[in-house]
Each structure stands twice: as C-alpha cells, then as structure tokens.
C-alpha cells in the first residue's frame, strides 16, 4: 500500500490501484471500508471495486474514466513510484496507450490533487471519447446527500441538494466555458463525513456521482468530450485537468473552509484594494469629463482603484460594435487617453480598465480584416450572442493577437487592474478540428500566465457575463472573480452565500450599487449593501455623483471600516451562520485573535417592539471559550450567540471582536 499525507488527512491506495482509506491521519490503520466480500454477479470486479481510475475494459457497466473509439481499453500496471506524491504507470498492450496517473496533496492543505496523462505509444492514431481526470470513492451504505450550486445568468451559485440512494447524478457544461448553470464543485455526505470534489477546468466539463448496490458512491470528474473526441496521433499525449478532492468531518462548511485554504495557497499575497467601477453609472456613454467627475467622488470616498468599464474604445457606442478594436476612442478622450489616465492617477487613484479580448463584433475593423478568426462550421451561418462572435483563441495567431493587445495596453498606460470579461459561450466550432475546447482553454491559461509573469503588479478580475467562469483553474490565475451581474441586495446575498460554499472570500468581487432586486425586490438600506460588499472584496458601482452628502458620508465610513478589517475577511477562516432566507444570517471571519462578523436581516421584522420579542442571536464558532471578546466571553458567543436587534432602519451590521 502507498499513503500520501496532507495537513490533517491521508489518502491510501493499494497495488490494484484501489482506494483503501481516505480521512484523518491514521485512518488507514484498520479494515478498509472500501473492501467488499461476496461474488460479483453479471459484472466485472472493477464495476464494484473502489478503483481510482479505470478504462472501459475494467469498468464497462457502471461508468469508466477513459474510453476510446472502436476498441475496448484494458491495461496492466507497470509501476508505482513515490515522487511528488504518487505516480503510477499503466499500459494497454493492444493499442500501445500508456497512462500516467498522479496523486499529491497540495502543500500545507488537505486537498488531494489528481490527474492523468494519456500517451499514444502505439503505431496508429487513437480517438479518445472519454477523458476523466479521476474517480473518487466514498462509502455509501445508505446512499449519499449531494450538495451543489446551480443557477442561470443573474442567479448563479444557488445552493441545491439531492439524496441519491441508487443511480446517477450528473452536472456539467457543454458550452466551452464553466457556465452559469452549475459550479464545478460538489459536496457528497454519507452520514459520517463530507467529501468535496472540484475540477480545475474552464471549458466543457462533467462531474457525476454513481451509487451502486454494494454501498459505494463513485464521483467522476473531468472534461466533457461530448461529440468532440480527441485524436492522438502516434507520439502525442493529452493531460487531463486536475481534479481535487477533500475530506471533512465538519460538514459542508468544513469542506468550504478546505477549499478556501487551498485557494489562498494558489493566490498571490496582496491586499485587496477598494475599487470603483463606472459601468452602472455610465454604461457605454464613456467620456473623459463624466469619468473624471466620478473619479472625484470615488477619491473622496476613499476608493483606491478607479476602473473604466465597457465603452472606452473606438466604435463602442452600444453592444453592436467595437469589440476587437482595442484603441481608446479619441472622441471620448479629446486630450488623449494617456492624459486622462494621468488625471485619474493625480487624484490618488490607481487606474483599471475593462476588456473582453476573446470577442469581436461583426461591426469592427478586426472582423473585417480577419473573419476567419471566428469560430465557424463550414456551410453554417454564424450565430451572434450579445451581438458578438467568439474568437478562436486556440489558433496561434489569435493567441498572439490577444496576448500582444493586452501587453501593449499595459505597457502604454499605467494600468494596474484589468477586468477581463467573457460574454458569450462557444457555438459553431468545427468538431473535426483537433481538440477545439482544449486548445482555447490552454491558450487562455497561456495569456493569463504571461500577464502574471510580465505584469506582476496588475490585478486581474475574471468575469464572464457574471459568474460563468468561476472554477479552481481561474482561482489560480486571477486575483478576483465576479460572481454575478446581479448586484441587488437580497438577490446578491443568496449568490454570495453559495459562492462562499465553494470559493474563498479573497476571490469574491462585490459592488455596492443602487440596483433593485430581480428576484427579491424588498428594499434594503445602503448599510445592508455595504456590509454585503464587505463580505468579499469591496467595490462600488453606483452612480456616486447622484449620492447626497449623507450617503457619501456613510460610504466614506464603510470604506474606512473595510480597510481596517479586510485582511481578516480575505484571509480569515469562514463560518456561515443561519440562512440567507432568515433574519439570522451572518458570516464570521476569524484570523488569529481577530473576529469580524457580517450580519444581515434577510427576513422580516415580526412586529418587533410592538409586542414582546427577544434579540436575534448569532452563534459564533471556533473561539476560545475562556477568553473575553469585548463584552462577551467566548463561551457566551458560541453557546448563546452575538445579539443583534433588527429595526426598520437597521437591517445589517459589521461587528469587530478581538480576543483579550
């Protein structure tokens, strides 16, 4: 047997490449919960064994991880070596396929990373039709409870759950992007522990859970090749995305904290600055005069970075034109774009810019010059979404254009912030082309890696019409992610609650706006909106030139408060309290001796003060019961809870506590 260890957990496999144990340190010292007895009837052993990775010849009936066209795959184990975790090599003697499997714990975490490299060492080309990254096994004597995040544009990251006693549950995307419909992480609970599975991939993907009759749940994660197999010529190989797994005895929130710790290891250590974004104030009507008026107020409020959103480049007066022509519009900046940027920076603000570099409008100089750069299928009409086409980033010339365009902007102007948007999925791709999905995603990562290496001081925010590009791979290559275009208070509370169930607060970009609710339009205070935006990375997106003196004064206080507590919020351990559907709803952040609690009344007032009532209590977690935290003991805060009393004028609060 081989065991690899993480911060507090371990993972053990045997010489059949079957899972023996996964749990806290020492869990492998005893009989394996994955061992089974009895005769396998009408199936192969691999269909019921806790196999780590299986071709369709080993697991033909209940779901394999790897498959090819026209042949059944089988293999023999060549070796297992302990090298940066574990490395196993397997060979299929008929086709010559050689597969290298990898396991390792990310340093300092309890997240086990797994992936495979498929080499074609044979004499003939092979068409790969199924390409999983890993299979994770979970004991399930009574079935499992599956928690996942679903939604649509403006309603992303909605928590959902289902109980699976037998059969299959699957989520994914076929859009060439992570997608609005499902987040690419799930949590699976078996009554004793909860397991999280996530996929580091920004293209088409699938995660499935199979529960069999013998008490095993098997979670498969990997790329989706639906209708688009990958052809490997002799000598070629393909590497799967990393599938990550985590064990927690502390339920779904315990899994979330493991993901947070993992993503903090992926992040660049930098203070998250307060931004202002001009989109909701001006939309496409960008002028130097109006932007500078907004910058004046932003600087007065204590904002640190001013971001000009869509509408700054030539041909961009609405969503029908301009994409691809990334030259500042001289009509909008009559004194020159450089002078405009300088004027913003003279106010004490850093400067940021919105871009959508993978897109092109039919009405643009770029499209006129390079119509062949757009995804298309021969003989088929191209479809537009949001009046735009998607560039085929998998082409080397398109990759060079995107890389050089962004590099040029960052070299020509003192830009320290990029908001990278992606407003349509892929359509009309030529399925006969070699790995269209993989080529696009690979070159996306190449561009992002290039920007990090060559412009390390530039903060990158990932956006895709809201939250359609939020996954572990983007968490490793961007500094922040935009969860949703919906910034209305109660709608956004539910979105952010779900987001924090899978992703860390340092990634969660959030704005204070004046937007009304799309799904829940009950009014909430400016304080509610600020506390909500403070729960991640604070931004402001309202038309602040319309705010009165009282609103500006309140906003200035909130910005100062956030700057005081942001390290605790972006680096602290997170506990979610209550529910975003109730008057008891809070998020606790703990970093060393400091505790910050963001709390909201998402329910009603129930006639308070007109009839007898008691305070809402927010039970905190992970404190020292014998210590004092202000006026409270740790024991009181955990057993009874932090008291809040909501009123019509007081619907949210941010509380700072420190162990004394």
N, C-alpha and C positions, 0 to 999 in steps of 0.2 A: 504494500500500500504506500501511497505518497500523500503527504499532508502539507498544505501551504497555510500560512497563518497571516491574519490581519491584525488590526489593533486589539480587538477583543474576541474575534471569531476565527474559526478554522474551517478548512474545506478538504475532504479526504476522498480520494478515488482509489480503485484497485487496479490490478493488472488486466482486467477485462474492460477498463475504462468505464466502469460503472461507479456511481456515487455511493459512498459508504456512510459519510456523515457530513453535516453542514450545520454549524451552530456555534455556541460559545467554546472557548478554549477547553479542551478535554472531552468534548462531546464524542470523539471517536473511540474513547476507552469504554467499550461496551458493545452489545449486539447492535448491528446496523438496523435502523428502522426501514431501510430500503430492501433488505433481504426478504425473499419470499420462499414459500415452500409449496409443494403440490405440483401436479403435472400441468404443463401448458397445453391447452386443448385447442386444436384447429388454428393455431397461430405459431409464429416463431418466438423464441425466448426474448428476442430484442423488443418485441411489442409490449412486453410487460415488465422488463427489467429497467432499472434506473440508468439507462445508457446516457452518456454525456453528449455523444454526437454520433449520429447513425445515418448511413446511406440507406436507400430504399430496399436494398437486399437484406439488410439486417433488421429493419423495422418496416416491413411492407404494408402493414394493415392499419396501424394506429398513428401514422404520421412520422415521416423521416425528415432529416435535416438537409440532406443533399441528394439530388437526383439529376440524371442526365437523360437526354432523348434517346429512344430506341434501344437502350440497354438497361439491365439491372446492375447496380453497383454493389460490390461486396469487397471486403478488404481484410488484410492481415496486419497485425500490429508489428512494426519493425523495432521501435524503441520508445522508451520514455526517459527523458533526462530532466534533471533539476537545474534549470538555467533561467534566471529571472522569472521564478515561478516554476511552472512545469511546461514541458514541451513533448508532445507525442507525435510520432510519425507513423502513418499508415499507408498502405499501397494496395491498389486494385490491380491484380496481375493481368487481367484481361485487357483493360483499356490503357493501363500504364498511368492512371491517375495516382498522384501522390498527395496526401493531405497532411498538413502540419497543424496540429491543434495546440492552442496556447491557453494557459491559465495563469493568472497572477493577481495578487491583491495590490491595489493602488497603494503606494507607500503611505503609512500613517492612517489608513482608513480601514473600514470593514467592507469595502466594495470589491468584489472579485470580478476582474475583467476577463472576458473570454472571446476568442476569435479563431478563425481558421484561414489557412492559406491553401488554396487548391492549385496544384501544379499539373500540367499535362506533360508527362514524360513519355507519352506514347507516340506512335507513328502517325496517328490520324487525328483530325480535329474532333473535338467533343463539344456538344451543345449542352450547357448547364441549364436545367429548367427549374431547379430548386436550390437556393443558396442561403441556408440558415447560418447564423453566427454561433448559436449554442442552444442546447436543450437543458433547462434547469428542472430538477426533480424535487418534488415536495410530497411528503407523506400526507395522504388524504383519506383516512379510514371512513370518514363521514362526509366526504366532499369538501369543497373549499368555498370561501367567500371572496369574491373578486371585486376590488375597488379600482375604478378607472376614471378618467377625465374625458368628457365628451363636449360637444357643442357645435357651434357654427360661427360665422362672422358676427362679431359684437357680443357673442355669448360663449366664449371659449372657456375651457377649464372648469366646466360644470361637474361637480362630483356626482358619481353614479356608482351603483353596486349591483351585483347579482350573485346568487348562490348557485353553484354548479355541483350537482351530485354525480352526474354522469354526462358524458358527451363533450362537446367542443364549444369554446367561446373564442372569438377572434375579433381583433380590431386592426386598423391599418389605414394606409393611404395608397392610392394608385395615381396620384396627381403629380408625381415628380417633386414633391415637397412634403414636409412633415404633415401639414394640413390643419385646417380649423376643426375638423370633425372629431379627432381623437389625439390626445397626447400620447407620446411613445414611451410611456411608463405605466406599469400596473402594480398593484399590491395584491398578494394572494395570502389569505389567512386560513389556517387549518384547525383553529381552535386552541392551539398551543403556542404558535408563533406566527409572525407575518413576514413574508418574503417580498422584496421589491425587485422588479425586473425592468430594465430600461435599455434602449438602443441608441447608440451614438451614430445616427444617420439622418441626413437632411433630404433624402429622396424618397422614393416609394418604399414602403416597409410593411411588415406584419408581425404582430405578436398574437400567439394563440395559446390557449390552455386546454389540454385534454385530460379528462379524469376517467380512469379505467375502472373495471370491476374489482380489481385486486387492491385498491386503496392507494393508487399513485396518481398524482397530478404532475403533468409534464408541460412546462412552459417553453415554447419555441419562439425565438426572436431572430429576425434577420431581414434582409432585403426582400422585397416582393419583385419577382420576375414575371408576373402575370402577362402573358402574351409577348414577352420580350426576353427570350433566353440569351445567355452569354456564350458566345462561341470562343473556345480556347484552342488556338492552333498549337501544333507541337512546339514545346518550349515555352509556352505562355502560361501565366498564372493569374489568379484573382484572389484578392484578400477581402474577407468579409469585414463589415463594420464591427466595432467592439460591442458586445452585449454585456451589460453589467448587472450583477445580482447582489442582493444584500439580505441578511438575516437580522431580524429584530424580535426581541421578546417584549417590546414596548408598543406593539400595535402599529397602526398605520402612521401615527405621528412619529413613532420611533424610526420607521423606515424613512420618513421625510427628513428627519434630522441626519440620518446617514447620507442621504443624497446631498443635503446642504453641506456637510463636512467634505464630501467628495468634490463638489463643485467649487468650494473655496480653495481646494488644492489645485484645481485647474485654473483658477483666476489669477490675474496679475494683481499684486498687492498695491492698491491705490485707493485713495479716498474718493468716494463717490460724490461728485460736486452737484450743487443745485443748478438745474438748467431752466431756461425759459425757451419754449418753442412757439413760433409765430403762427402755426397753421390755423388754429381755430380763430385767431384774431383777423387774419387777412386772407386766408385760403390762397388762391392763385394771384391775387392782386398785390403783388410784392412791389414796393417802391422803396428807394433809399430813405425818403422822408418818413414814411409810415413806420418802417422798421426801426429807424433811429428813435422815433417817438416811443416805441415800445421798449427799446433798449434803455432809454432814460428811466422809465418806471421800473424796469427789471433791476437796474443797478440800485435804485432807491430801496427796493425791497430786500436787497442782499443776495440776489441771484449771482452765480459765479460764471455761468456759460450761457451765451445767447446763441440760439440755433435758428437759422433761417430755413424754413421748410420749403415745400414744393412751390415753384413759380419764379425762381431766380434766374433761369437760363433762357436763351433765345427760343422763340416760338412757343413759349409756355404761357398761354393766357387762360387755358382750361385744360381738361384732360385729353384733348384731341390732338395735341401737337407738342413737339419739342423734345420728347424723350429720345435720348441718344446724342443730342447736340449739347454737350455739357460746357457751353461757353456762357459766361454771365451776360445778361441782356444789357447792352449799353443804354437802351432807352429807359430802363428801370434804375440804372446807376449812372447818371449823366456825368458825374465826376470821376468815374472809373470804379470798378469793383474793389480794387486794392485800397483806394481812398475810403470807400465805405467800410471795409473790414477794419481799417486803421481807426476810423471814427468810433466803431463799436468798442474796440480794444482800449481806446482812450478813456472810456467810461469805467474802466476797471474790470471789464468782462472779457472772458475768453470767447472765441468765435467757433461756431459749428455750422454744419451745412447738411441738408437733406439730399440724398442721391438715390437713384434707382437704376444702377448701372447695367443690370441684365435685361433691361427693357428698351423697346423702341416703338415710337408711334409711326403709323404709315405716313403721316404728315411730318416728315423730318428729313434733314439732309443726309443723315446716316442711312436711313432706309432707302433713299433714292440712290445712294452710292453702293449699298450692299444689301439688296433684297434677299440674296442667298444666305445671309447670316441668320435668318429667322427659321425656326423650326417649321418644317412642312413635310407633307406626304405628296409625292408626285401625283399630279392629276386631281388633287383635292383642294377645295377652297380653304384658305386660311381663315381661322376664326379669331376675332378680337374679343378680349375681355378688358373692360375699362378702357376701351379704345386703343389697346396696345397689343403688340406682339412680344413674344419671349425670344431673346437672342439665344442661339445655340452655343452656350458657353463651353461646350465640350470641344468645339473647334479651336485649334491653336491660335488662329488669327483673331477670333473673338476674345479668347482669354487675354491675349496681348493687348487688345484694344481696351478692355475693362481695366486691366492692371495699370496700363500706362495712363489712362484717363484719370484714375484716382490718384496715382502717383504724381501726375502733373499738377492737379489741383492742390495737393498737399505741399508740393514744392513751391508753387507760385504764390500761395497765400498762407498766412499764419493760422491755419485751421487746426484746432485741437479736438474736434468732435465731429464724427460722421454718423448720421442716422441713415442706415442702409435699408432701403425698403424693397419689397418684392410683392407686387400687387396682382399677380395672376399665375395660375398653375400652367403646366405644360399641356399643350394639345398638338395634334398633327405631327408628332415626331415619327420619323421613319423607323419602323420597327425592324427593318432589315439592317439598319446600321448597328455597329458594334457597341453594345452597352451604352446607349444614349444616357440613361439615368446615371450610371456610374461616372461617365465622362463629365457630365455637368457638375455633379457634386464634387468630384475630385478637383476640378478647376476652380470651383467656388472656394474650396479649402486652400488651394494654392494662392489665390488672391488674398484671402484673409491672412494667411501665414506670411505672405510677402509684406503686407501692410504692417503687421506686428513687428517684423524684423527691421523694416526700413523706416518706420514712423512710430517708434515705441511710445511716444508721448501723446498719440492720438487715441482718444476713447472712441470705441465703435459700439453703436447700439444696433442690434439686429431687430428688424421689423419685417412683417410680411402681411400687409393688409390687417394688421393686428398680430395675433399670436400663431400664425401658420408656419413659423419656422422656429419653434422652441423645442430643443432637444439637447441631449448631452454633448453632441458634437459642436453645436453652436455655442453652448455654455463654455466650451473650452477655447473658442476662437473669438468671441466677442466679450465686451465688458458688461453689457446690459442687454436685456431682451424686452420687447414691447408686448405685453400680454394681450392687449385688445385695443381696438379703436374706440370702444365704448368707455367713456370716462364719467358717465353718470354715477352718482354716489352709491345707491343701493345695488345697481347692476354691477358696478365695479367691485364692490365688496365681495360679492359671490365669486367673481372671476379671480380676484387676488387670493381669496381663501383657497380655491382649488389650486392655483399656481403654486402657492407655498406648500401644498401637499406633495409636490414633486420637485420643486426647484427653489434655490436659495434666494433670500431677500436681496443680496447684493446684485442679483440679476434683474430684479423686478422694477422696471422703469414705470413711474406713475405720475400723472399730472393732476393738478388742481384746475378744473375748468368750471364753466357755468352750464355745462350740458344737462339737459333734462333726461330723465330715465326713459329708456326704450321699453323695458320690461317691467320695471317698478318705478313709477314716476312720483312716489311720495317725496315731498320736498325735504331736504336736509340742509343744515347750516354750512357756512363757509368753514367753520371749525371741523365739522364732520369730514369735509372734503380734504382738508389739510392733514388731519390725523390719518386718513386713508392713504394719501400720497406719501406720508412719512413712513408708512409701513414697509417701504422698499427704498427706492432711490427717488428722492423728491424732485419733481418738476412742476412747472406752472405753464398752462397752455391757454388760459383765458385771455380775453381782450382786456388787459390790465389798464389800458388808457381809459376805459369806461368805469373802472372802480372808483368809488368815492374815498374820501380821506379816512373814514373809519375802516373800510375794507383794506386799504393799503397799510394802515397801522397794524391791523390784526395780522395781515400776511407777513409783515416785517417781523413780528414777534414769533410767528410759526417758523419762518426761515431760520431765525436765530436759534430757536429751540432744536430744530432738526440738526443744525450744525453741531450742537452740543452733544447730541445723542446718536449721531449717525454711525459712529463706529460700533456702538452696541447693537444697533439694528442690523447693520450689514455683516457683522462678524459674529453676533451672538447666537446662542442656542435657542431654538424657536419652540414654543409650546402654543398650540391653538386651544382656545378656551371657549366653550359654548358652541354657538352656531351662527352663521350669517343670516339666519331667519328669525333670530330671537333678540330680546333686549339684553341678553347676556352673550356678548360676542367680543372677544379680545384676542390679541396676540402678545405673548410675553417673549421678550428677548433678554437673555442673561449672558453677560460677559464678565468673568471674574466676579468682583463684588458688586457690580452694577446691574440693575434690572430696569428695563423700560417696558411699559405696558401701553399698547394702543388699544383703546376700547371704543365700541360704538353701540348705540341703541338702534338695532335693526328691526325692532318690534314696535309695539305701541306703548302708550303711557298708562293705560288701565286706570284712569281716573285718579292718579296719584295726587295726594294732598287734599283731595276732596273726600276721600274715605281712608281708613287706616291701611297702611302699606309698609313694607319693610324694604330696606335697601337691596339692590341687586348686588350679588357677591360674585367676585371673580377669583376662583381658587387657583392660586399660582402653583408652580411646580419647581422642583429641584433646588429649593432654598435650604439654608442651614436652619433647622428648627429652633436651635438655641440662640441664634443671633437676633439682633434688632435691625429692622429695616425702617428707619424713620420712627413713626409712632406705633409700629406693629412688630410683633415677634414673627420669626419665620414660621413657627408652628401655627400661629393665627392665620397668616396669609395662605398657608397651604390647606389647613383644615377647615377654616371658615371662609376666607377669601377677602380680597380687597373690596371695600364697599364703594359703590357708586350710586348716585341718585339722579336719575334722568328727569329732566323737565322739558317743557316745550322749547325753551331756549338753550338747553344744554343736552346735546344728543351725542357727544363724543368727547373723549379726553385722552391725553397722553400723560402718563404718570412716570416719574423717575424715583427710583428707590436705590439705596446703597447700603450694603452690609456695614454695620458699625462695629 
